[in-house]
């Protein structure tokens, strides 16, 4: 395996692990903190529930992108050295 492919594969695997941990952590955090509130809104008005769900999805995407960009600014130099 050439050096570029090895570096790309290592970077991809690190990114996959980081994303996996963040998504699973986010899922359980939201499930724990907001499950009752979201269920109450769903029972009350489904249109409001849909808007809140969409906002959470977009917010999650933005937060994960910012967090992973910050983490990779720290991690990438170390991965490239190895």
N, C-alpha and C positions, 0 to 999 in steps of 0.2 A: 504494500500500500504506500503510495507516495506521500510526501510530507504535507502537502496542501490538503489532500483528502483526509488525512489523519487529524489535522487541526480543525477542519470543518466538522468532522464527525464528533470530535471531543466537544466542540462548541455547541453543536446541536444537542448532544446528550445532556450537557449542563443546562441548556435552555429548557429542554423538555422536563427535566427534574424540577427546575425552579417554577415553571409554569404550573406543573402538576400540584406542587405543594401549595402555591398561592390560590389556585382555583378550589382545591379541596378545603383549604382553610377558610376561604371566603364563603363557600357554600355552608359549612357548618356554623360559621359566625352569623350569617344571615338567618339560617334556619333556627338557631338558638335565640337570637335577639328579636327578630321580626316576625316569626311564624304566626303568633297569635294576632298581632296587629294586621298582618296581610290577610289572614283568614277573616277577621272581622270586616275589613274593607270589602273583601270578596262577597261576603254575605250581604253587605249594604248596597253597594253599587258596583257592578262589574266593569263599567266604563272607567271609573276612577281606579279600580284595581288594575285594569289593563294599562292605563297611563303610568301608574306607579311601577308596575312590572317593567315597562319599557324604560323608564327612567333608571331603575336599578340595573338593567342590562347595560345601558349606555354608560352609566357611572362605573360599573364593574370594568368595562372595557378600557375606559380612560384611566382608572386607578391602576389596573394591572399593567397597562402600557407605561405609565409613569414610574411605577415601582420597579418593573423589570428593567427599564432603561437605566434607572439609578443603580440597581444591583449589578447590571452588566458593565457599567462604567467602573465598578470596583472589581468584578470577577474577571472580565475579559483580559486585562493585562497579565493576570496570573495564569490563565489558561493558555495564552499565546506563548508564555515563557517555557511552559512544560512541554 
